C-alpha cells in the first residue's frame, strides 16, 4: 500500500488553489492508498499539512457534511415500508459534477470515484447501518431517489407478485372492474390512486383485499381465462396473477382460503415474478343451450363429432387459431334446450362455439339447428404445460 507521504505533494498543490472538505479531499487519493474511509483520510492529510477546515468545499459545497439530514428523511419516509435491501440514486446540480471533473482533469487524477458515486456509497453505508438493511444493486426491495437540486426524496418499492385462484359462487358479478372514469385507470385523487373507484367485480374485490393486506397502491391482475357476469367459477377456481404496485408489506402469512363474500381466494402465495409466456390451460365447462328448432336426442349424438377435429376460431384480424374439445357429455332438458359438458382448451369462445360466429365447426353447424348459449359455468381449470 502506498504511504501517505507519496500523495502529500499532490494534495498540497490542490489545496493551494481549491478549498476541499475532508470527504472530497480523501476521495481523490483513497483508491491510490487503498483506504475505505474518505473522511478519515482527508482529515489525516489535512492534519499532516496543518490546514484548517474550509467554510465551503469547492466541489460539493458542503453537501457531504449534510448527508445525515437526507438519511433522516429517507428513514422517516420508509419507516412503515417492509424491506431488507435498498438502492440509492442521486441527482446533483450539474455544476457540482463539472467542478469534480475539473479537479480530476486539472491535476491528472485517475481511477477516482466521482462525487456522485461517493454520495451514493456514503448514504448507502450509513442508511444500511441505521436500518440494519443492505444495498442491493440487482434486485432491491426499495429504491430511493434523492434530488439535491430540488431537495426532494422519492421512494419506490419493488412490486410484489402473487399467484392464486378464485371461485365465484353467485351469478351477477363481472370478472373485470371498470377503471376510474376520471383517470382511466392511471390513478388519481378521486380513486385514491388505485385506478378503480368501485369494487363490485371479481377484480375489485380481490384488489381491495390486496390493498388492505399489503398496503399497496394498485393491484394489476392477469387472468388465466375469463367468464361472463352470469357464470359460476367452481371447483379449485380460476388461476390468476397479481402485481402489487408500491406495497408497504412484502412478507405476510397467507391463509389457504380467504372468503370475500361471494368470492373465495384460494392458494394465494408470493412468487418471484409473473411468467412471461402465455399460460395454456383447459377448462371443464357446462353450457346451457337453447335451440331455435326442436331437437331430438338422436341428433345430440352428433355432438361427439366436435371431439374429432380442431375447432377453428377466426379473429377480426383474419388470424386463425385452433383449439380442441374432449370428454363431451350432454343432457336433453326440453324440446328446445340441452346441456353440454366438456373439456375445452383455453381460448375457445363458448358463446361463439354455440352460434357459430367465426367458429367452425360449431354446435349450430353440427346439429344443423341454430343454437344459443344462455349461460356457461366452469367446474375446473387446469394449467397445462
C-alpha positions as CSV (number, residue, x, y, z in Angstrom):
1,X,0.0,0.0,0.0
2,X,1.3,3.4,-0.9
3,X,2.3,5.6,2.0
4,X,0.5,8.9,2.7
5,X,3.8,10.8,2.1
6,X,3.6,9.9,-1.6
7,X,0.5,12.0,-2.1
8,X,1.2,14.9,0.1
9,X,2.8,17.0,-2.7
10,X,-0.3,16.5,-4.9
11,X,-2.6,17.3,-2.0
12,X,-0.6,20.5,-1.3
13,X,-0.9,21.7,-4.9
14,X,-4.7,21.1,-4.9
15,X,-5.3,22.8,-1.6
16,X,-3.3,25.8,-2.7
17,X,-5.9,26.5,-5.4
18,X,-9.1,25.0,-4.0
19,X,-10.7,24.5,-0.6
20,X,-11.9,21.0,-0.2
21,X,-13.8,19.2,2.7
22,X,-12.3,16.1,4.2
23,X,-14.6,13.8,2.2
24,X,-13.7,15.3,-1.2
25,X,-10.0,15.6,-0.3
26,X,-9.8,12.0,0.9
27,X,-11.8,10.7,-2.1
28,X,-9.1,12.0,-4.5
29,X,-6.4,9.7,-3.0
30,X,-8.4,6.9,-1.4
31,X,-8.1,4.3,-4.2
32,X,-4.3,5.0,-4.6
33,X,-3.8,4.4,-0.8
34,X,-6.3,1.6,-0.6
35,X,-8.3,3.4,2.1
36,X,-12.1,3.0,2.5
37,X,-12.9,6.0,4.7
38,X,-12.6,9.2,2.7
39,X,-13.4,11.3,5.7
40,X,-10.6,9.9,7.8
41,X,-8.1,10.0,5.0
42,X,-9.0,13.6,4.2
43,X,-8.6,14.6,7.9
44,X,-5.2,12.8,8.1
45,X,-4.0,14.7,5.0
46,X,-5.2,18.0,6.4
47,X,-3.6,17.3,9.8
48,X,-0.3,16.5,8.1
49,X,-0.4,19.7,6.2
50,X,-1.8,21.6,9.2
51,X,-4.6,23.0,7.2
52,X,-7.9,24.3,8.8
53,X,-11.3,23.1,7.6
54,X,-12.7,25.4,5.0
55,X,-16.1,27.2,5.4
56,X,-17.1,25.9,2.0
57,X,-16.0,23.0,-0.2
58,X,-15.1,23.9,-3.8
59,X,-16.6,20.6,-5.2
60,X,-19.6,19.6,-3.1
61,X,-20.5,23.0,-1.5
62,X,-20.7,21.1,1.9
63,X,-23.3,18.5,0.7
64,X,-21.1,15.8,2.2
65,X,-21.5,17.3,5.6
66,X,-25.3,17.3,5.4
67,X,-25.9,13.7,4.4
68,X,-27.3,12.8,7.8
69,X,-30.2,15.1,7.1
70,X,-31.0,13.2,3.9
71,X,-30.7,9.9,5.7
72,X,-33.1,11.0,8.3
73,X,-35.6,12.0,5.6
74,X,-35.2,8.6,4.0
75,X,-35.7,6.9,7.3
76,X,-38.8,8.9,8.0
77,X,-40.3,8.2,4.6
78,X,-39.6,4.5,4.7
79,X,-40.4,3.7,8.3
80,X,-43.7,1.9,7.5
81,X,-42.3,0.0,4.5
82,X,-41.0,-3.5,4.9
83,X,-37.7,-4.1,3.2
84,X,-34.4,-5.8,3.7
85,X,-32.4,-4.4,0.8
86,X,-32.3,-1.0,-0.9
87,X,-30.6,1.1,-3.6
88,X,-30.0,4.9,-3.6
89,X,-29.9,7.1,-6.7
90,X,-28.7,10.7,-6.5
91,X,-29.4,13.7,-8.7
92,X,-26.9,16.6,-8.3
93,X,-26.6,20.1,-9.7
94,X,-24.6,19.9,-13.0
95,X,-22.2,22.5,-11.6
96,X,-21.1,20.1,-8.8
97,X,-20.3,17.4,-11.4
98,X,-18.4,20.0,-13.5
99,X,-16.2,21.1,-10.6
100,X,-15.5,17.5,-9.7
101,X,-14.4,16.8,-13.3
102,X,-12.3,19.9,-13.3
103,X,-10.3,18.9,-10.3
104,X,-9.7,15.3,-11.6
105,X,-8.7,16.6,-15.1
106,X,-6.6,19.6,-13.9
107,X,-4.4,17.5,-11.6
108,X,-4.4,14.4,-13.7
109,X,-6.1,12.2,-11.1
110,X,-7.1,8.8,-12.5
111,X,-9.2,5.9,-11.1
112,X,-11.1,8.3,-8.8
113,X,-14.7,7.7,-7.7
114,X,-16.9,10.5,-8.8
115,X,-18.6,12.8,-6.3
116,X,-22.0,11.3,-7.3
117,X,-20.7,7.8,-6.7
118,X,-19.2,8.8,-3.3
119,X,-22.5,10.3,-2.1
120,X,-24.3,7.1,-3.2
121,X,-21.8,5.0,-1.4
122,X,-21.8,7.1,1.8
123,X,-25.5,7.3,2.1
124,X,-25.9,3.6,1.4
125,X,-23.4,2.7,4.1
126,X,-24.9,5.0,6.7
127,X,-28.6,4.2,5.9
128,X,-27.9,0.4,5.9
129,X,-26.2,0.7,9.3
130,X,-29.2,2.8,10.6
131,X,-31.9,0.4,9.3
132,X,-30.0,-2.9,9.5
133,X,-30.5,-3.5,5.8
134,X,-28.1,-3.8,2.9
135,X,-27.5,-2.2,-0.5
136,X,-28.6,-4.4,-3.4
137,X,-27.6,-3.3,-6.9
138,X,-29.5,-6.0,-8.8
139,X,-32.9,-6.5,-7.1
140,X,-33.5,-4.1,-4.2
141,X,-36.8,-4.2,-2.2
142,X,-36.9,-0.4,-2.3
143,X,-35.2,2.4,-4.3
144,X,-34.6,5.9,-3.1
145,X,-34.0,8.8,-5.4
146,X,-32.5,11.8,-3.7
147,X,-32.8,15.0,-5.8
148,X,-30.3,17.5,-4.3
149,X,-31.4,20.1,-7.0
150,X,-35.0,20.2,-5.8
151,X,-34.3,18.9,-2.2
152,X,-36.7,16.1,-2.7
153,X,-36.7,12.4,-1.8
154,X,-38.7,9.8,-3.8
155,X,-39.3,6.3,-2.6
156,X,-40.3,3.4,-4.9
157,X,-40.7,-0.2,-3.5
158,X,-40.3,-3.2,-5.7
159,X,-43.6,-4.7,-6.8
160,X,-44.9,-7.9,-5.0
161,X,-46.1,-10.6,-7.3
162,X,-48.7,-13.2,-6.3
163,X,-50.4,-16.2,-7.8
164,X,-53.7,-17.7,-6.6
165,X,-57.1,-19.0,-7.6
166,X,-60.6,-17.7,-7.0
167,X,-64.1,-19.2,-7.1
168,X,-67.3,-17.4,-7.7
169,X,-70.5,-19.0,-6.2
170,X,-73.1,-16.5,-7.3
171,X,-74.2,-15.1,-10.6
172,X,-74.2,-11.4,-11.5
173,X,-70.6,-10.5,-10.6
174,X,-68.5,-9.4,-13.6
175,X,-64.9,-10.5,-13.7
176,X,-63.3,-7.2,-14.5
177,X,-63.7,-3.8,-12.9
178,X,-64.3,-0.7,-14.9
179,X,-61.5,1.9,-14.5
180,X,-61.9,5.2,-12.7
181,X,-63.8,7.5,-15.1
182,X,-61.6,10.4,-14.3
183,X,-58.1,8.9,-14.8
184,X,-59.0,5.9,-17.0
185,X,-57.1,3.6,-14.6
186,X,-53.9,5.6,-14.2
187,X,-54.6,6.6,-10.6
188,X,-55.8,10.0,-9.3
189,X,-57.1,11.7,-6.1
190,X,-60.7,10.6,-6.9
191,X,-59.9,6.9,-6.9
192,X,-57.1,7.3,-4.2
193,X,-54.6,6.4,-6.9
194,X,-56.0,2.8,-7.2
195,X,-57.1,3.2,-10.8
196,X,-60.5,1.9,-9.9
197,X,-63.1,3.6,-7.7
198,X,-65.7,0.8,-7.3
199,X,-65.3,-2.7,-6.0
200,X,-68.3,-4.7,-7.3
201,X,-66.4,-7.2,-9.5
202,X,-64.1,-10.1,-9.0
203,X,-61.2,-7.8,-9.8
204,X,-62.5,-5.1,-7.5
205,X,-63.0,-7.4,-4.5
206,X,-59.6,-9.1,-4.9
207,X,-57.9,-5.7,-5.5
208,X,-59.4,-4.2,-2.4
209,X,-58.4,-7.2,-0.3
210,X,-54.8,-6.9,-1.6
211,X,-54.7,-3.1,-1.0
212,X,-55.6,-3.7,2.7
213,X,-53.4,-6.7,3.2
214,X,-50.2,-5.4,1.6
215,X,-50.8,-1.6,1.9
216,X,-50.4,-1.5,-1.9
217,X,-51.4,1.4,-4.2
218,X,-52.6,-0.7,-7.1
219,X,-53.2,-4.3,-8.0
220,X,-52.8,-5.2,-11.6
221,X,-54.4,-8.6,-12.2
222,X,-53.5,-11.1,-15.0
223,X,-56.4,-13.5,-15.7
224,X,-56.0,-17.1,-16.9
225,X,-59.1,-17.1,-19.0
226,X,-62.3,-15.2,-18.5
227,X,-66.0,-15.7,-17.7
228,X,-69.3,-13.9,-18.1
229,X,-71.0,-11.9,-15.4
230,X,-73.6,-14.8,-15.2
231,X,-71.0,-17.6,-15.0
232,X,-70.1,-19.5,-11.9
233,X,-66.5,-20.5,-11.2
234,X,-66.4,-23.6,-9.1
235,X,-64.0,-26.4,-8.2
236,X,-60.5,-25.3,-7.5
237,X,-61.2,-22.0,-9.1
238,X,-59.7,-19.8,-11.8
239,X,-55.9,-19.2,-11.6
240,X,-54.7,-15.6,-11.7
241,X,-51.6,-13.5,-11.1
242,X,-51.4,-10.1,-9.4
243,X,-48.7,-7.4,-9.5
244,X,-48.9,-5.1,-6.4
245,X,-47.6,-1.5,-7.0
246,X,-46.0,0.3,-4.1
247,X,-46.6,-2.3,-1.5
248,X,-45.7,-1.4,2.1
249,X,-45.6,-5.1,3.3
250,X,-43.7,-7.8,1.5
251,X,-43.8,-11.0,3.6
252,X,-47.1,-12.0,5.0
253,X,-48.7,-15.2,6.2
254,X,-51.5,-16.0,3.7
255,X,-54.3,-18.5,4.6
256,X,-55.1,-21.3,2.1
257,X,-58.6,-20.0,1.8
258,X,-59.8,-16.4,2.2
259,X,-63.5,-15.5,1.8
260,X,-64.5,-12.2,0.3
261,X,-68.3,-12.7,0.4
262,X,-69.3,-14.5,-2.9
263,X,-65.6,-14.6,-4.0
264,X,-63.2,-17.0,-2.3
265,X,-59.4,-16.7,-2.9
266,X,-57.5,-20.0,-2.6
267,X,-53.8,-20.9,-2.5
268,X,-52.6,-17.3,-2.7
269,X,-48.8,-17.1,-2.5
270,X,-46.0,-14.7,-3.2
271,X,-43.9,-15.6,-6.3
272,X,-40.7,-14.2,-7.8
273,X,-42.3,-12.9,-11.0
274,X,-45.3,-13.4,-13.3
275,X,-44.5,-15.9,-16.0
276,X,-43.7,-14.0,-19.2
277,X,-45.0,-16.7,-21.6
278,X,-48.6,-17.4,-22.4
279,X,-50.2,-19.7,-19.9
280,X,-52.0,-22.6,-21.5
281,X,-55.0,-24.2,-19.7
282,X,-58.0,-26.5,-20.1
283,X,-61.4,-25.8,-18.6
284,X,-64.1,-28.2,-17.6
285,X,-67.3,-26.4,-18.6
286,X,-71.1,-26.8,-18.6
287,X,-73.1,-24.9,-21.2
288,X,-76.8,-24.4,-21.3
289,X,-78.0,-24.3,-24.9
290,X,-81.3,-23.1,-26.4
291,X,-82.1,-24.3,-30.0
292,X,-84.3,-22.5,-32.5
293,X,-85.9,-25.7,-33.7
294,X,-86.9,-28.8,-31.8
295,X,-84.0,-31.0,-31.0
296,X,-84.2,-34.8,-30.8
297,X,-82.0,-37.0,-28.5
298,X,-80.7,-38.9,-31.6
299,X,-79.5,-35.6,-33.1
300,X,-77.5,-34.8,-30.0
301,X,-75.2,-37.7,-30.7
302,X,-73.7,-35.6,-33.4
303,X,-72.0,-33.5,-30.7
304,X,-69.3,-36.2,-30.4
305,X,-68.1,-35.1,-33.8
306,X,-66.6,-32.0,-32.1
307,X,-64.0,-34.2,-30.5
308,X,-62.7,-35.5,-33.8
309,X,-61.3,-32.3,-35.3
310,X,-59.8,-29.0,-34.1
311,X,-62.1,-26.0,-33.6
312,X,-61.1,-23.2,-36.0
313,X,-61.5,-19.8,-34.5
314,X,-61.3,-16.7,-36.8
315,X,-60.5,-13.3,-35.3
316,X,-61.2,-9.9,-36.8
317,X,-57.6,-9.5,-37.8
318,X,-58.1,-12.6,-40.1
319,X,-55.9,-14.8,-37.9
320,X,-57.0,-18.3,-37.4
321,X,-56.5,-20.2,-34.1
322,X,-57.2,-23.9,-33.5
323,X,-58.4,-25.4,-30.2
324,X,-59.6,-28.8,-29.1
325,X,-62.6,-30.1,-27.2
326,X,-62.9,-33.5,-25.5
327,X,-64.9,-35.6,-23.0
328,X,-68.2,-34.4,-24.2
329,X,-71.4,-35.4,-22.4
330,X,-74.9,-33.9,-22.9
331,X,-78.3,-34.0,-21.4
332,X,-81.6,-33.0,-23.1
333,X,-83.7,-30.7,-21.0
334,X,-86.6,-29.9,-23.2
335,X,-87.7,-29.9,-26.9
336,X,-85.6,-26.8,-27.4
337,X,-82.8,-27.0,-24.9
338,X,-79.9,-29.2,-23.7
339,X,-76.8,-29.1,-21.5
340,X,-73.4,-29.9,-22.8
341,X,-70.5,-30.8,-20.5
342,X,-66.9,-30.9,-21.9
343,X,-63.3,-30.1,-21.5
344,X,-62.1,-27.2,-23.7
345,X,-58.7,-25.7,-24.4
346,X,-58.3,-22.1,-23.2
347,X,-59.2,-19.6,-25.8
348,X,-62.4,-21.4,-27.0
349,X,-65.1,-18.6,-27.2
350,X,-68.0,-20.6,-25.7
351,X,-70.9,-18.4,-26.9
352,X,-69.4,-18.3,-30.4
353,X,-68.9,-22.1,-30.3
354,X,-72.7,-22.3,-29.9
355,X,-73.9,-19.9,-32.5
356,X,-71.0,-20.4,-35.0
357,X,-70.0,-16.8,-35.5
358,X,-66.4,-17.2,-36.9
359,X,-66.1,-20.6,-35.4
360,X,-66.0,-23.9,-37.3
361,X,-67.4,-26.4,-36.5
362,X,-70.0,-25.1,-34.0
363,X,-72.9,-26.6,-32.2
364,X,-75.2,-24.9,-34.7
365,X,-73.4,-26.4,-37.7
366,X,-73.0,-29.9,-36.2
367,X,-76.7,-30.1,-35.2
368,X,-77.9,-28.2,-38.2
369,X,-80.1,-26.2,-35.8
370,X,-79.3,-22.6,-34.7
371,X,-78.1,-22.7,-31.1
372,X,-77.6,-20.0,-28.5
373,X,-75.6,-20.4,-25.2
374,X,-77.7,-18.8,-22.4
375,X,-75.2,-19.4,-19.6
376,X,-71.9,-21.3,-19.1
377,X,-70.1,-22.3,-15.9
378,X,-66.6,-23.5,-15.0
379,X,-66.2,-26.6,-12.9
380,X,-62.4,-26.8,-13.1
381,X,-59.5,-25.1,-14.8
382,X,-56.2,-26.9,-15.2
383,X,-53.0,-25.2,-16.2
384,X,-51.1,-27.3,-18.9
385,X,-47.5,-27.1,-20.0
